[in-house]
């Protein structure tokens, strides 16, 4: 699942993820954190990619809700804002990984793949 307020970014992430592995399908999208949290609770995706800065509810706020309601869903924060303080806050909020949108998107693909690997 992809949660980002920018429809162009959502479409780009969908294309990258669905073309990276023949079995990956983006089951839902949302344009803000509140809608994203609701859809994640309903659809229980294998992994969710959240933007940090969104209207209504940020990715961190959504992660805090989701860590209580659907802790089994790994969350990836995909953002332009990346620093050690954010990584600490993200981890405390229940985020499994932080990926920079400025990085090669193969990093996101590799992160999703790692989170989907059986334990």
C-alpha positions as CSV (number, residue, x, y, z in Angstrom):
1,X,0.0,0.0,0.0
2,X,1.2,3.5,-0.8
3,X,0.2,6.6,1.3
4,X,1.4,9.9,-0.2
5,X,-0.4,13.2,-0.8
6,X,1.2,13.6,-4.3
7,X,-0.7,11.5,-6.9
8,X,2.4,11.7,-9.2
9,X,4.6,10.2,-6.5
10,X,2.0,7.5,-5.7
11,X,1.8,6.5,-9.4
12,X,5.7,6.5,-9.6
13,X,6.0,4.3,-6.5
14,X,3.2,1.9,-7.8
15,X,5.0,1.5,-11.1
16,X,8.4,0.9,-9.4
17,X,7.1,-1.6,-6.9
18,X,4.8,-3.5,-9.3
19,X,7.5,-3.8,-11.9
20,X,10.2,-4.8,-9.4
21,X,8.7,-8.2,-8.7
22,X,6.2,-10.0,-10.7
23,X,4.1,-10.9,-7.7
24,X,3.9,-7.5,-6.0
25,X,0.6,-5.7,-6.3
26,X,-0.3,-2.4,-4.7
27,X,-3.6,-3.1,-3.1
28,X,-4.6,0.4,-2.2
29,X,-3.5,4.1,-2.2
30,X,-4.3,7.0,0.1
31,X,-3.6,10.8,-0.1
32,X,-3.3,11.6,3.6
33,X,-2.3,9.8,6.8
34,X,-5.8,9.4,8.2
35,X,-7.1,7.8,5.1
36,X,-4.0,5.7,4.8
37,X,-4.3,4.4,8.4
38,X,-7.9,3.5,7.8
39,X,-7.2,1.7,4.6
40,X,-4.2,-0.2,6.1
41,X,-6.4,-1.3,9.0
42,X,-9.0,-2.5,6.6
43,X,-6.9,-4.2,3.9
44,X,-3.9,-5.3,6.1
45,X,-1.3,-5.1,3.4
46,X,2.0,-7.0,3.6
47,X,3.8,-3.7,3.7
48,X,2.9,0.0,3.6
49,X,5.0,2.9,2.3
50,X,4.1,6.2,4.0
51,X,5.2,9.8,3.2
52,X,6.2,12.0,6.1
53,X,4.6,15.3,5.3
54,X,0.9,15.0,4.4
55,X,-2.3,16.8,5.1
56,X,-4.7,15.7,7.9
57,X,-2.3,13.3,9.5
58,X,1.5,12.9,8.9
59,X,3.2,9.6,8.2
60,X,4.6,9.6,11.8
61,X,1.1,10.2,13.3
62,X,-0.4,7.5,11.1
63,X,2.4,5.1,12.1
64,X,1.7,5.7,15.8
65,X,-2.0,4.8,15.2
66,X,-1.0,1.7,13.1
67,X,1.5,0.5,15.7
68,X,-1.4,0.1,18.1
69,X,-4.0,-1.3,15.6
70,X,-2.1,-3.3,13.0
71,X,1.4,-3.9,14.4
72,X,2.0,-6.8,12.0
73,X,2.1,-4.5,9.0
74,X,5.7,-3.3,8.4
75,X,5.8,0.4,7.6
76,X,8.4,2.2,5.4
77,X,8.7,6.0,5.7
78,X,9.7,7.3,2.3
79,X,10.6,11.0,2.5
80,X,12.8,13.8,1.4
81,X,13.5,14.7,5.0
82,X,16.1,12.4,6.4
83,X,18.3,12.7,9.4
84,X,19.2,10.8,12.5
85,X,16.5,12.5,14.7
86,X,13.8,11.6,12.2
87,X,15.0,8.0,12.1
88,X,14.8,7.8,15.9
89,X,11.3,9.4,15.9
90,X,10.2,7.0,13.1
91,X,11.5,4.0,15.0
92,X,9.6,5.1,18.1
93,X,6.4,5.5,16.1
94,X,6.6,2.0,14.7
95,X,8.3,2.6,11.4
96,X,10.4,-0.4,10.2
97,X,12.6,1.5,7.8
98,X,13.2,5.0,6.5
99,X,14.1,5.5,2.8
100,X,15.0,8.8,1.2
101,X,13.1,9.8,-1.9
102,X,16.4,11.3,-3.1
103,X,18.0,7.9,-3.2
104,X,17.9,5.4,-6.1
105,X,14.5,3.8,-5.8
106,X,16.2,0.4,-5.9
107,X,16.8,1.1,-2.1
108,X,13.0,1.2,-1.6
109,X,12.6,-2.1,-3.6
110,X,15.4,-3.8,-1.6
111,X,13.8,-2.5,1.7
112,X,10.4,-3.9,0.7
113,X,11.9,-7.2,-0.3
114,X,13.8,-7.5,3.0
115,X,10.6,-6.8,5.0
116,X,8.6,-9.3,3.0
117,X,11.2,-12.1,3.5
118,X,10.0,-14.9,5.8
119,X,11.6,-14.9,9.2
